């Protein structure tokens, strides 16, 4: 008998974006009963990986990120709590990378009284937010500015980031999927994240509850690549298991 993970993977492989598929068809394709498929679908629905309909199932809609200023206005309370929890992992004098996500901008604001940090970022907004009176050293990637992200992520920025070895990378993400891992909506931003994952001594993923169970455009990293997860609501049971290797902090209100 297939392990549960293998069966759920096979179910996902039978689904296409923006299309529905009958439960009976899935059961026939996998040579199992419809009740077996329904049991798996209940678990998958809880994790947010599928949407159940009457007698059928589909993938959740792919998230599309809006302009940076708009994203800064979404879930402000949750992102603020996440940021306040994140900065507890940062000590004076640390070398860290902050990516271009809106939550990273909240982290930059929350650094408050920290001193003499070496901050690497590709985000113009983060660079503008970092306090200038605490003795920090700021390294800002250059290149062509992506106006939608208020960030630099082209080849020049990627080469710049690859030269650093931060003790901690604070990363955000566009979507967190049990099947597909961490995903982003911009291929160039995904490359920046991959570089940060590969060069940092430790990776902290700061992500709000709305990103779980979503699907992005491009794969960034495996869930196993995360050392610390900070979020703003308790994880569902499937995601608790998926992040059991990591230190998980829930910054509830």
VOVEX-989292 format. One line per 5 residues: number of its first residue (from 1); their letters; for each residue z negated, y negated, x of N, C-alpha, C. Coordinates in steps of 0.2 Angstrom, whole numbers, always signed. Atoms other than C-alpha are relative to their C-alpha. Layout:
NUM> a> Z Y X Z Y X Z Y X  ... .
END
This chain:
1> xxxxx> +0 +6 +4 +0 +0 +0 +0 -6 +4  +0 +6 -4 +4 -17 +6 -6 -4 +0  +6 +4 +0 -10 -28 +12 +2 -6 -5  -1 +6 +4 -13 -43 +0 +4 -6 +3  -4 +6 -3 -6 -56 +12 +7 +2 +1 .
6> xxxxx> -7 -2 -1 +10 -46 +15 +3 +0 -7  -3 +1 +7 +13 -45 -4 +1 -7 -2  -1 +7 +1 +10 -63 -6 +6 -3 +4  -6 +2 -4 +22 -67 +8 +6 +2 -3  -6 -3 +3 +35 -56 +0 +2 -4 -7 .
11> xxxxx> -1 +4 +6 +32 -65 -17 +3 -7 +2  -2 +7 -1 +35 -82 -9 +7 +0 +3  -7 -1 -3 +51 -75 +0 +5 +0 -5  -4 +0 +6 +58 -72 -17 +1 -6 -4  -1 +6 +4 +56 -89 -23 +4 -6 +4 .
16> xxxxx> -4 +6 -2 +68 -104 -21 -3 -6 -2  +2 +6 +2 +64 -122 -21 +3 -2 -7  -2 +3 +7 +66 -130 -39 +3 +5 -4  -3 -6 +5 +70 -113 -47 -6 +4 -2  +5 -4 +3 +59 -102 -58 +3 +7 +1 .
21> xxxxx> -2 -7 +0 +59 -83 -57 -5 +4 -4  +3 -3 +5 +53 -71 -70 -5 +5 +4  +5 -5 -3 +37 -60 -66 +3 +7 +0  -3 -7 +0 +46 -45 -71 +5 +1 +5  -5 -1 -5 +60 -48 -59 -3 +1 +7 .
26> xxxxx> +4 -1 -6 +47 -50 -45 -2 +7 +1  +3 -7 +0 +39 -34 -49 +5 +5 +1  -5 -4 -2 +55 -25 -49 +2 +0 +7  -2 +1 -7 +60 -32 -33 -4 +3 +5  +5 -2 -4 +44 -27 -25 -3 +7 -1 .
31> xxxxx> +1 -7 +2 +43 -10 -34 -8 +1 -1  +7 +0 +2 +25 -14 -41 +0 -2 -7  +0 +1 +7 +19 -16 -58 -1 -8 -1  +1 +7 +2 +19 -33 -67 -7 -3 +0  +7 +2 -1 +0 -33 -68 -2 -1 +7 .
36> xxxxx> +2 +1 -7 -1 -31 -49 +3 -7 +2  -2 +7 -2 +10 -47 -47 -4 -5 -3  +4 +5 +3 +0 -56 -60 -7 -1 +4  +6 +1 -4 -16 -53 -50 +1 -4 +6  -1 +4 -6 -8 -59 -34 +2 -8 -2 .
41> xxxxx> -2 +6 +2 -1 -74 -43 -6 -5 -2  +6 +4 +2 -18 -79 -50 -4 -3 +7  +3 +2 -6 -25 -80 -32 +5 -5 +4  -5 +5 -3 -9 -89 -26 +0 -7 -3  +1 +6 +4 -11 -102 -40 -6 -4 +2 .
46> xxxxx> +6 +3 -2 -29 -105 -35 +1 -4 +7  -1 +3 -7 -23 -109 -17 +5 -5 +0  -5 +5 +1 -9 -120 -24 +7 +2 +3  -6 -2 -3 +5 -110 -16 +6 +1 -5  -5 -1 +5 +14 -107 -33 -3 -3 -6 .
51> xxxxx> +2 +3 +7 +14 -114 -51 +2 +6 -5  -2 -5 +5 +13 -101 -65 +2 -3 -6  -3 +2 +7 +23 -103 -81 -1 +6 -4  +1 -6 +5 +24 -92 -96 +5 +5 +2  -4 -5 -2 +31 -76 -89 +4 -1 +6 .
56> xxxxx> -4 +2 -5 +38 -84 -74 -5 -4 +5  +4 +3 -5 +33 -93 -58 +5 -4 +4  -5 +4 -5 +40 -107 -46 -5 -2 +5  +4 +3 -6 +35 -115 -30 -2 -7 -2  +3 +7 +2 +25 -132 -31 +6 -5 +2 .
61> xxxxx> -5 +6 -2 +36 -148 -30 -2 -2 +7  +1 +3 -7 +38 -154 -12 -2 -7 +0  +3 +7 -1 +28 -169 -8 +5 -5 +4  -3 +5 -4 +37 -185 -3 -4 -6 +1  +4 +6 -2 +28 -198 +7 +3 -6 -2 .
66> xxxxx> -2 +7 +1 +29 -216 +2 -1 -4 +6  +1 +4 -6 +29 -231 +13 -7 +0 +2  +7 +0 -3 +14 -233 +24 -5 -4 -4  +5 +5 +4 +6 -248 +15 -2 +4 -7  +1 -4 +6 +7 -237 -1 -5 +5 +1 .
71> xxxxx> +4 -6 -2 -1 -222 +7 -7 -3 +2  +6 +2 -2 -15 -233 +14 -4 -2 -6  +4 +1 +6 -20 -237 -4 -2 +6 -4  +1 -6 +4 -21 -219 -10 -6 +3 +3  +6 -3 -2 -38 -210 -10 -4 -3 +5 .
76> xxxxx> +3 +4 -5 -46 -224 +0 -8 +3 +1  +7 -2 -1 -64 -217 -4 +0 +7 +4  +0 -7 -4 -59 -199 +2 +1 -1 +7  -2 +1 -7 -51 -205 +18 -5 -4 +4  +5 +4 -4 -65 -217 +22 -6 +5 +1 .
81> xxxxx> +6 -5 -1 -78 -202 +20 +3 +5 +6  -3 -4 -5 -66 -191 +31 -1 -4 +7  +0 +4 -6 -65 -205 +44 -7 +0 +3  +7 +0 -2 -84 -207 +45 -3 +7 +3  +2 -7 -3 -86 -188 +48 +4 +1 +6 .
86> xxxxx> -4 -1 -6 -72 -188 +61 -3 -3 +6  +3 +4 -6 -80 -201 +72 -6 +3 +3  +6 -4 -3 -95 -190 +74 +2 +5 +6  -2 -5 -5 -85 -179 +85 +3 -4 +6  -3 +4 -5 -80 -194 +96 -6 -3 +4 .
91> xxxxx> +6 +3 -4 -92 -200 +111 +3 -5 +4  -2 +6 -5 -91 -216 +121 +4 +3 +6  -4 -2 -6 -78 -214 +135 +5 +6 -1  -5 -6 +1 -68 -200 +127 +7 -3 +0  -7 +1 +0 -49 -199 +128 +2 +4 -6 .
96> xxxxx> -3 -3 +6 -41 -196 +111 +6 -3 -2  -6 +2 +3 -25 -196 +102 -1 -1 -7  -1 +1 +7 -23 -204 +85 +7 +0 -3  -7 +0 +2 -7 -200 +75 +1 -6 -4  -2 +6 +4 +2 -211 +63 -1 +1 -7 .
101> xxxxx> +2 -1 +7 -5 -204 +47 -5 -6 -2  +4 +5 +3 -14 -216 +35 -8 +1 +2  +7 -1 -1 -30 -207 +38 -2 -1 +7  +1 +2 -7 -29 -210 +57 -2 -7 +0  +2 +8 +0 -30 -229 +53 -7 -1 -3 .
106> xxxxx> +7 +0 +2 -46 -226 +43 -5 +2 +6  +4 -2 -5 -53 -217 +58 +0 -5 +5  +0 +5 -4 -48 -231 +69 -5 -6 -2  +5 +5 +2 -58 -243 +58 -7 +3 +0  +7 -3 +0 -73 -231 +58 -3 +1 +7 .
111> xxxxx> +2 +0 -7 -74 -231 +77 -6 -5 +1  +5 +5 +0 -85 -246 +75 -3 -2 +6  +4 +2 -6 -98 -247 +89 +2 +4 +6  -2 -4 -6 -89 -234 +100 +2 -5 +6  -2 +4 -5 -86 -241 +117 +4 +4 +5 .
116> xxxxx> -4 -2 -6 -74 -238 +132 +4 +7 -2  -4 -6 +2 -63 -225 +123 +7 -2 +3  -7 +0 -2 -46 -221 +130 +4 +2 -6  -3 -2 +6 -35 -221 +114 +8 +0 +1  -8 +0 +0 -17 -215 +114 +2 +1 -7 .
121> xxxxx> -3 -1 +7 -7 -217 +98 +7 -2 +0  -7 +2 +1 +11 -219 +92 +0 -5 -6  +0 +4 +6 +5 -229 +77 -1 -8 +1  +1 +7 -1 +7 -248 +77 -6 -2 -4  +6 +2 +5 -6 -249 +62 -6 +2 +4 .
126> xxxxx> +6 -2 -3 -19 -239 +72 -1 -5 +6  +1 +4 -6 -16 -250 +88 -2 -7 -2  +2 +7 +3 -18 -266 +77 -7 +0 -3  +7 -1 +4 -34 -259 +69 -6 +1 +6  +5 -1 -5 -43 -254 +85 -3 -6 +3 .
131> xxxxx> +4 +6 -2 -57 -266 +90 +2 -2 +7  -2 +3 -7 -52 -277 +105 -6 -2 +4  +5 +3 -4 -70 -281 +110 -5 +6 +2  +4 -5 -1 -77 -264 +114 +2 +4 +7  -2 -2 -6 -69 -261 +131 +4 +6 +0 .
136> xxxxx> -5 -6 +0 -56 -248 +125 +6 -1 +4  -7 +0 -3 -40 -244 +134 +4 +3 -5  -4 -2 +5 -26 -243 +122 +7 +2 +3  -6 -2 -2 -10 -233 +126 +5 +1 -6  -4 -1 +6 +4 -236 +113 +7 +2 +2 .
141> xxxxx> -7 -2 -1 +20 -226 +113 +5 -5 -3  -6 +4 +2 +36 -236 +112 +6 +3 -2  -7 -3 +2 +54 -234 +107 +2 -4 -6  -3 +4 +6 +62 -238 +90 -6 +1 -5  +5 +0 +6 +49 -242 +76 +3 +3 -6 .
146> xxxxx> -1 -3 +6 +50 -231 +61 -4 -4 -5  +3 +4 +5 +47 -244 +47 -4 +3 -5  +4 -3 +5 +41 -232 +34 -6 +3 +2  +6 -2 -2 +28 -225 +45 -4 -5 +5  +3 +5 -4 +24 -240 +55 -2 +3 +7 .
151> xxxxx> +2 -4 -5 +25 -229 +70 +6 +1 +5  -6 -1 -4 +36 -224 +85 -1 +8 +1  +0 -7 -1 +41 -206 +86 +7 +3 +3  -6 -2 -2 +58 -205 +94 -1 +3 +7  +1 -3 -6 +62 -197 +111 -4 -3 +5 .
156> xxxxx> +4 +4 -5 +54 -211 +121 -7 +1 -1  +7 -1 +2 +38 -209 +111 -2 +7 +2  +2 -7 -1 +38 -190 +113 -1 +1 +7  +1 -1 -7 +40 -191 +132 -6 -4 +2  +6 +4 -2 +27 -204 +133 -7 +4 -2 .
161> xxxxx> +6 -4 +2 +14 -193 +123 -1 +6 +4  +1 -6 -4 +18 -178 +133 -3 -1 +7  +3 +1 -7 +11 -186 +149 -7 +0 +0  +8 +1 +1 -7 -187 +142 -3 +7 -1  +4 -6 +1 -20 -174 +141 -7 -2 -3 .
166> xxxxx> +7 +2 +3 -33 -180 +128 -5 +6 -1  +5 -4 +1 -49 -172 +126 +0 +2 -8  +0 -1 +7 -47 -173 +107 +6 -3 -3  -5 +3 +4 -32 -175 +96 -2 +0 -7  +1 +1 +7 -35 -182 +78 +6 +0 -3 .
171> xxxxx> -6 +0 +3 -21 -177 +68 +0 +1 -8  +0 -1 +7 -16 -178 +50 +6 +4 -2  -5 -5 +2 -3 -168 +40 +3 -2 -7  -3 +1 +7 +9 -170 +25 -2 +5 -5  +2 -5 +5 +5 -153 +18 -3 +6 +4 .
176> xxxxx> +4 -5 -3 -6 -138 +21 +2 +6 -5  -3 -6 +4 +2 -121 +15 -3 +6 +3  +2 -6 -3 -6 -104 +17 +6 +4 +3  -5 -4 -2 +11 -96 +19 +4 -4 +6  -4 +4 -5 +20 -110 +30 -4 -4 +5 .
181> xxxxx> +4 +3 -5 +5 -117 +39 +0 -8 -1  +0 +7 +0 +4 -136 +43 +7 -3 +0  -7 +3 +1 +20 -146 +37 +0 -7 +0  -1 +8 +0 +26 -164 +39 +6 -1 -4  -6 +2 +4 +39 -174 +30 +5 -3 +4 .
186> xxxxx> -4 +3 -5 +47 -181 +46 +1 +4 +6  -1 -5 -6 +55 -170 +59 -3 -3 +7  +2 +3 -6 +51 -183 +73 -7 +0 +0  +7 +0 +1 +33 -185 +67 -3 +7 +2  +3 -7 -1 +31 -166 +67 +1 +2 +8 .
191> xxxxx> +0 -2 -7 +37 -165 +85 -6 -4 +4  +6 +3 -3 +24 -178 +90 -6 +4 -1  +6 -4 +1 +11 -167 +82 +0 +6 +4  +0 -6 -4 +17 -152 +91 -2 -1 +7  +2 +2 -6 +15 -161 +107 -7 -1 +1 .
196> xxxxx> +7 +2 +0 -2 -167 +103 -4 +7 -1  +3 -6 +0 -7 -149 +98 +0 +4 +7  -1 -4 -7 -1 -142 +115 -3 -3 +6  +2 +3 -6 -8 -155 +126 -8 -2 +0  +7 +2 +1 -26 -158 +119 -4 +6 +1 .
201> xxxxx> +5 -5 -1 -41 -149 +124 -3 +3 -7  +3 -2 +7 -47 -149 +105 +4 -4 -5  -4 +4 +5 -38 -153 +89 -4 +0 -6  +3 +1 +6 -46 -160 +74 +5 -2 -5  -5 +1 +5 -36 -160 +58 -4 -4 -6 .
206> xxxxx> +3 +4 +5 -41 -174 +46 +4 +0 -6  -4 -1 +5 -34 -170 +29 -3 -1 -7  +3 +1 +6 -38 -175 +11 +2 +6 -5  -1 -5 +5 -39 -163 -4 +7 +1 -3  -6 +0 +3 -22 -168 -11 +6 +4 +4 .
211> xxxxx> -5 -3 -4 -13 -160 +4 +0 +8 +0  +0 -7 +0 -18 -142 +1 +4 +3 -5  -5 -4 +5 -6 -130 -7 +7 -3 -1  -7 +4 +0 +9 -142 -4 +4 +3 +5  -5 -2 -5 +25 -139 +5 +3 -6 +2 .
216> xxxxx> -4 +5 -3 +33 -151 +17 +7 +1 +2  -7 -1 -2 +50 -153 +25 +0 +5 +6  +0 -3 -6 +46 -146 +42 -7 +3 +2  +7 -3 -3 +33 -134 +50 -2 -4 +6  +3 +3 -5 +22 -142 +62 -4 +4 +5 .
221> xxxxx> +4 -4 -4 +9 -130 +68 -3 +6 -5  +4 -5 +4 -1 -114 +62 -7 -3 -1  +6 +1 +2 -17 -115 +53 -5 +2 +6  +5 -2 -5 -25 -106 +68 +0 -5 +6  +0 +4 -6 -21 -120 +80 -5 -6 -1 .
226> xxxxx> +5 +5 +2 -34 -131 +71 -7 +2 +3  +7 -2 -2 -51 -131 +80 -6 -3 -5  +5 +3 +4 -60 -143 +68 +4 -3 -6  -3 +3 +6 -55 -147 +50 -5 -4 -4  +4 +5 +4 -62 -162 +41 +4 -2 -6 .
231> xxxxx> -3 +1 +7 -58 -164 +22 -5 -3 -4  +5 +4 +5 -66 -173 +7 -2 +4 -6  +2 -4 +6 -68 -158 -5 -1 +7 +2  +0 -7 -2 -73 -140 -4 +6 +4 +0  -7 -4 +0 -59 -128 +0 -1 +6 -5 .
236> xxxxx> -1 -6 +5 -53 -114 -12 -2 +6 +5  +2 -6 -3 -58 -97 -7 +6 +3 +5  -5 -2 -5 -41 -93 +1 +1 -4 +6  +0 +4 -6 -41 -108 +12 -6 +0 +4  +6 -1 -4 -59 -105 +17 +1 +6 +5 .
241> xxxxx> -2 -6 -5 -53 -88 +24 +5 -2 +5  -5 +2 -5 -38 -96 +32 -3 -4 +5  +3 +4 -5 -49 -108 +41 -7 +2 +3  +6 -3 -2 -63 -96 +45 -1 -1 +7  +0 +1 -8 -59 -98 +64 -2 -7 +2 .
246> xxxxx> +1 +7 -2 -62 -117 +63 -7 -2 -2  +6 +3 +3 -77 -128 +61 +2 -5 -6  -2 +3 +6 -75 -135 +44 -6 -5 -3  +4 +5 +3 -83 -151 +38 +2 -3 -6  -2 +3 +6 -83 -157 +20 -4 -6 -1 .
251> xxx> +3 +6 +1 -86 -175 +18 +0 -2 -7  +1 +2 +7 -91 -176 +0 -3 -6 -2  +3 +7 +2 -95 -192 -10 -7 +1 -3 .
END
